[in-house]
Amino acid sequence: MFPRSELRMIFDTLGEVDDTVIVNLEKQRELGVPLQYLLRSAHFYGLDLFIEEGVFIPRFETEVLVERVVQDCKCAQRSGHSGRLRIADLCAGTGAIGLKLATSLRNVDVTLVEIDDTAIRAIQKNVELYKSEIRALSNSVKIVQADVTEFSDEHCARTDMGENGAQSQSKYDVVVSNPPYIPSVEELQEEDITLPNDVLNEPALALFGGGEHGMLMPETVIRTAARVVSPGGKLYLEHYDDQAPEIAKILDNQGFRGVEHFNDLNGVPRFSKARVPIGSSGQAQG
């Protein structure tokens, strides 16, 4: 991800730093430890987020997904959407997606859903970092530690009070997720694809989707979204570049309509969007 010399360039801007510390960090970089872990900081769409080893590093390409969600939410609010928008970020990692939405929109209640203990600690610190901005926009953020398979009506039906005093609603207008979706190392090797050392130093739980061609977690997110998205609500999903056709089939099977795929900045079909029809019960099929 970053050249070895970048560590010294970064520390030069911070002032006097012990040379021994820099040399030790450079050695870790040579072993493939991501720079974000060494600096305990990850930049995402204008946010400087706390991160540590064991937490998925947010990617620049995901900003395209967030931009689309922001645009659509603002459009819905301008079109007279009644009440506050309720948003869930599934497989939240550092909380990057949900926090960017909570600091870009107004009158939204965001729920960050994550199962991993280390990631939950990072989310808590990042929510604290941006709580003033969140409050200033009349927004609230709730953290739920749960497996995506367990996140259902029981969680979204709670009536917790947000920091702005607003009561949360029963279902979500928007679910967004960047779940683990990379096919297994063995499947990638069959395609002559080798993951960089930097990536392999991230937690496997946050990278590999499981099942055939990494589709287990994306399908799990879709099934969960089908239960918790309100009629007329939308799901936004990041996935592997060749998973779009299978994603479309699963979305259709789970009752979503209006499936749309869109590209990342490299022209790769990286994202899918779909809606729950008005009048739908929101219950997953099969």
N, C-alpha and C positions, 0 to 999 in steps of 0.2 A: 504493500500500500504506500509506504513512505520510504524515501532513501535514508540510509543510515545517517548522513550528514544533517538531516533535518532536526535531529535531537539537539545538536549543538546550536543550530540556528534559533530554535525555539528558546533554549535556555539563555542565549545571548540577549534576547529581548526581556528576559525576566530579571536580569542583573546578575550579581555575583552568585555562582553556584559551585559547590565543591566539585573539582574535576573528577574525584573518585566516584562520586554519584553518577556523573555523566558517563564515565567509562563503564560502570556497572550496567546502566540502562542500555548503552550501546551493545553490550554483550547479549543482553536479553533480546534486543531487536534482531541481532544476528541469528538468534534461535527461532525467530518468527513470532515473538510476542508482539501483539499489535500495539502501536504507539498509543492508542486511546487508553489501553490498560495501564501503560507505564505512566501516563500523565493523569490518569483517573478523570478524564474529560473527553466528551464526544460532542462534536458540533453537528446540529441538525436543524436546518431551515431557520437559522437565526437564533436557535437555542443553544446554550452551552450546558450540557447535561453531565451530571456525575455518573461515572461508570466504573466498574471494577471487574477484575477477572471473573469469568463465570457468567457474564451478562452479555447478551447479543448486542453487537455494535450497530446502531442505526446507519442505514446506507443513504447516500445522496439520491439514488434513484427513487427511493420511497417518497421523496418530496413531491414527485409528480402525482402520486396517489393522493397525498394530503391536499395539494393544490386543487384537485378535482373535487374533493369533499368540501373544501371551503367554498369554492365557487357555487356548488349545488346548494349548500346550506344557506348561503346568502341569498341566492335566487329564491329559495323556498320562503325565507323570511320576508323578502320584498313582495312576494306574491300573496302575502297575507296568512302565512302559517299561524294558526292559533296556538298560543301557549309557548312554552319553552321547548327547544329542541333537546331531545334526549339521545345521547351518543354513547356507544360502548366500543372500547378498543380492546379486542380480544388478543391474547398472546402479546401483552403490552411491552415486555422487555424493560427498557428504561422509562417507558411511558412517553416516548418521543412523539408518536402520532397523536395520542389523546391530548398531551400537553400543548402541542402546537395548535390543535383545534381550540383548546380552552383559552389560548392567548391570542387567537385570531378572530374569533366570533364573539357575538354578544348573546346573552340570555340562553346559554346552553348548560346542561348538566351532563358531565362526562364521567363515565365509569371506566376505570382501568382494571382489566382482568388479567391476572398472572398467577401461575402456580408456584414458581421457583422462589425459594426464600431469599437468595442473593439478589435476584431481580426486584423482589418486593422492597428490599432495603434501598435499592437504587431509586425506585419509584417514589418512595417516601421522601427521600432527600430532594429529589427533583420537584416534587409537588411543593415542598417547603420553599425551594428556591424561587418559584414563580407564583406563590400564593397571592402576593400583592397585585400582580397583573391580572390574575384570575378574578379576584374580588372586584377590581376596578371595572371589569367588563360585565359585572353582575352574573358571573358564572360560578359553578361549583364543580369540584372533582372528588369522586369517591374511589377508594381502592378496594378491590375485592380479590382476596387470595383464593383462587379456585381453579380446578382443572376445567378446561373448556367443555368437556363432556358433562360436567356437573353444573355449569352455569346455565340456569334456566329461569323459568317464571318465579321460582322461589327467591332468587336474588333480585331480579328486576322489579318485582312487585313490592319490595320494601318501601316504606315511606320515610326514609331518613331525611333529615333537614339539611339542606346545603348550607354552606357558610354564608350565603346571602339570604338565608331564611326561607328559601323556596323548597317546597316539598317535591320529591321525585315522583315520577309517574310510573305506570305499571309496565309499559313496554317501550321499546326503543324506536326512534325515528330513523336512526342510522347505526349500523354496525360496520366497523372498519377493522381490518386485520391484516397483518403481515405475519402469517404463521410459518412455522418450519415447513419447508416444501422441497428442499433439495433431494434428489434421488440418492440412493445409497452410493458409497464409494465404489462398490463393485459394479453397479449399474453405470456409473460415470466412466469407469475404466473401460467398459465395453464400448463406450462412445469416444474413447481416447481423450477424455477430459480429466485433468488433474487439478485439484483444488490447491490454491496457494497455501503456504505454511501459515500465513496470517489467519486465514479463514479456519484452518484446522486447529488453531489455538483457541477458537471460540467454542462455547459449549455445544456438544453434539445435539443435545436436547432442543436447542434453539435453531439448529441448522437443518437437520435431516427430517423429512416429513413422515417417513415410515411407510409401510405398505408398498404396493407396486408403484415404482417410479415416483416415490415421494408423495403420493396422493392421500395418504391416510389423514394427516392433519388438515389439509385444505378441505377435504370432505367433511371432517368433524366440525370445522368452523361453519361450513355451510349448513349442516344439519342443526347446529345450535342456533344459528341466525334465524333459521326458519321457525324456530320456537319463540324467539324473543323479539323479532322485528314486528312492529305494528303494521296493520294493513296500510298500504301506501308508502311504507318505509323502504329503505334501501340498504343493500349490502355492498361494500367495497372491499375487494380482496386482491392482495398481491400474490403472485404464484410464479412457478418456474416458466421459462419462456416457451416450452412446448406443451404445457398443461392446459392451455385455453380450451381446446375441443372437449376434453374430459370434464373440465370445470363447467362448461356450458351444459353438458348432459346432466350433471349432478344438480345444478341449479334448477333446471327444468323439472327434474324428478321431485325436487323438494318444493315445488310450487312457485318458484320465482319466475318472473316474466321480464321482458325488455332487456335481455342480456346484452351487454355491450363490452367489448374488449378494447383496451387502449394501450398504446405503446409507452415505453420509457424513452429517455432521451437518446438512446441508441437505436430506436426504431424496433425494439423487441416487444412483442405482445406480453407485457408483464402484469397487467392489471385487468380485473373484470368487475363489472358493476351490474346489479340487477335489483328489481323491486318486488315487493310483495303486493299482489293485486288488492285493490279495495274490495272489501267483502270477504277476504280470505280469513280462515280461522287461524292461520299462522302455525299450524301443526305440521311437523315433518312427516313425510311419507316413507314407508319401507324401512 
